[in-house]
């Protein structure tokens, strides 16, 4: 009888270990997928902001559009350190997106003006 109780206890320990490992693997996988999606979305948002900068729009309007589009698509994480500039020859969008203290994506987009009409 005592041997059967020991086997049950060992099976319980194995099950808990497997459950913990599976939870960590699933959580890590979800983080990787979210950060990958975020990276692609942020590149797109930087391009859209560059298009806005190539128009006569006010720079703060372009920044607000950048922040709005990313906060809607990426509810977890935030944009920091936004730098937008335009000249007669090019536009530049640069910002950091922070998921937590360890995951920070730096995004930069530099385009020649005029943007619209070019592939």
N, C-alpha and C positions, 0 to 999 in steps of 0.2 A: 504494500500500500504506500509506503514511504517513497519508493522509487517512482511511482506514478505521480505523486505530488511534485517531486523534483522535476520530472519531465514537463509537467504543466507549467511550472514556474519558469523553466528555461524557454518554453515555447512563448510565454508571455513576454519575456525579455527580448527574444528574437523579434517578435511582432512589433514591439514598441520601437526597437532599433530600426527596423525596416520602415515603419511609418514615419519616423523622424527623418530618415534619409530621403524617402520619397517626397516628403513635404519640402525639404531644402532644395531638392532638385527641381521640383515644380516651381517653387518661388523664384529660384535663380533663372529658370527658363523664361518665366513671365517678365522678369526684369530685363533680360536680354531682348526679348521681343518688343517691349515697350520702348526701350532706349533706341532700338533700330528704327522703329516707326517714328519716334521723336526726331531722330537725325534726318530722316527723309523729309518729314514735314517742315522742319526748320530750314532746310535748304530751299524748299519751295517757298516758304514765307519770306526768306531773304531775297529771293528772285522777285517775288511780288512787290516787296518794299523797294527794290531797285527800280522797278517799273514806275512805282509811285514817285520816286525821287526824280525820275527823268521827265516828269510833267511839271507844270508850274505850281503844283500843290505845295502847301506849307509843310515844312519838314516835320513839325509836330503832328500833323495829320497822318503822315506816313508812319511815324512811330506808333501812334495810337492804333492804326490798322494792324501793324505787326503784333502789338501786344494783344489786341482783341482776337485775332485769328489764332494765335498760339494758345491763348488761355482757353478758347473754346475746344480746340482739338486736343490739347494736352492739359487736362485738369490737374495733373500732378506734376509739379515743377514750375519754375518761374524764369522769366527773362531778366537778366541783369546787364549792366554796363553796355547800353546801346550807344553806338556811334554811327551816325548817318551823315554823309557829306555828298555834295554834288559840285561839279565844276562844269565848265563848257564842254569838256571832253569826256568826263566819266562820272559815274555815281558809285558810291561805296556804302555798303551795309555791313556792319560788324556788331555782333552781340554775343553774350554768353547765356546759356540756358543751364540752370542748376536744378538737378533732381534732388540731391541731398549734398552733404559736405564732401562726398567722395566722387560723385558723378557730375561732371561739368562738361558741357559741349560748347566749343567755340565755333561760331559760324561766321563766315566772311564771304561776301559776294561783291565783286568789282566788275562793272560793265562799262563799255564804251557807249557814249551817247551819239546818235539817237538809238534807243532800245527798240521801240516799236517798229515793226517791219523787218527786223532781223531775226534769223533763225539761230 
